[in-house]
């Protein structure tokens, strides 16, 4: 699972079996979302033994707010925990 920071400041979350190859594809403009948001830089990556685990983590992180993704990138576990407590409006 990986997170890219796009030139427009947005994040792209994906997963792949070959991160180096996939980063090349993003850099060459061959990927839909990042095509018009280049250059992109690798902000964060996690490695998994099984593809289904990486895909599940990708989907989990895609559902997170920008603030929570930034906390993951920064290694800010306190902010991640605080973000987990704010799942529902008003809580």
C-alpha positions as CSV (number, residue, x, y, z in Angstrom):
1,X,0.0,0.0,0.0
2,X,1.4,3.4,-0.9
3,X,0.4,7.1,-0.7
4,X,1.5,9.6,-3.4
5,X,1.5,13.3,-2.9
6,X,0.4,14.9,-6.1
7,X,1.5,18.3,-7.5
8,X,-1.9,19.8,-6.6
9,X,-1.6,18.8,-3.0
10,X,-4.0,15.8,-3.1
11,X,-3.1,12.3,-2.1
12,X,-3.4,9.1,-4.2
13,X,-3.7,5.8,-2.3
14,X,-2.9,2.6,-4.1
15,X,-1.5,-0.9,-3.8
16,X,0.7,-2.9,-6.1
17,X,2.9,-6.0,-6.3
18,X,5.8,-4.0,-7.7
19,X,6.1,-0.5,-6.2
20,X,9.1,0.6,-8.3
21,X,7.3,-0.3,-11.6
22,X,4.1,1.4,-10.4
23,X,5.9,4.6,-9.5
24,X,7.3,4.7,-13.0
25,X,3.9,4.3,-14.4
26,X,2.6,7.2,-12.3
27,X,5.6,9.3,-13.3
28,X,5.2,8.6,-17.0
29,X,1.5,9.7,-16.8
30,X,0.0,6.3,-17.5
31,X,-2.4,6.3,-14.5
32,X,-5.8,8.0,-14.6
33,X,-6.0,10.0,-11.4
34,X,-2.3,11.1,-11.3
35,X,-2.0,11.8,-15.0
36,X,-3.0,15.5,-14.7
37,X,-1.5,15.9,-11.2
38,X,2.2,15.3,-11.9
39,X,4.7,15.3,-10.7
40,X,3.9,12.9,-7.9
41,X,6.2,11.9,-5.0
42,X,6.1,8.9,-2.8
43,X,4.9,10.1,0.7
44,X,4.4,6.7,2.4
45,X,4.5,3.0,1.8
46,X,3.7,-0.2,3.7
47,X,4.7,-3.7,2.5
48,X,2.5,-6.8,2.9
49,X,3.1,-10.5,2.3
50,X,-0.3,-11.0,0.8
51,X,-2.0,-9.0,-1.9
52,X,-5.4,-9.2,-0.2
53,X,-4.0,-7.6,2.9
54,X,-2.5,-4.7,1.0
55,X,-5.7,-4.2,-0.9
56,X,-7.7,-4.2,2.3
57,X,-5.3,-1.6,3.8
58,X,-5.6,0.5,0.6
59,X,-9.4,0.6,0.9
60,X,-9.2,1.4,4.6
61,X,-6.8,4.4,4.0
62,X,-8.9,5.6,1.0
63,X,-11.8,6.0,3.4
64,X,-9.8,8.3,5.7
65,X,-9.8,12.1,5.8
66,X,-6.9,14.0,4.5
67,X,-5.9,14.9,8.0
68,X,-5.7,11.3,9.1
69,X,-3.7,10.3,5.9
70,X,-1.3,13.1,6.8
71,X,-1.0,11.8,10.3
72,X,-0.1,8.3,8.9
73,X,2.5,9.9,6.7
74,X,4.0,11.9,9.5
75,X,4.0,8.9,11.9
76,X,1.8,10.8,14.3
77,X,0.1,8.0,16.2
78,X,-1.5,10.4,18.6
79,X,-3.3,12.2,15.8
80,X,-4.3,8.8,14.2
81,X,-5.9,7.8,17.5
82,X,-7.7,11.1,17.8
83,X,-8.9,10.8,14.2
84,X,-10.3,7.4,15.0
85,X,-12.4,8.8,17.8
86,X,-14.0,11.3,15.4
87,X,-15.7,8.9,13.0
88,X,-19.2,10.3,13.5
89,X,-20.2,14.0,13.4
90,X,-20.8,15.4,16.9
91,X,-18.8,12.8,18.7
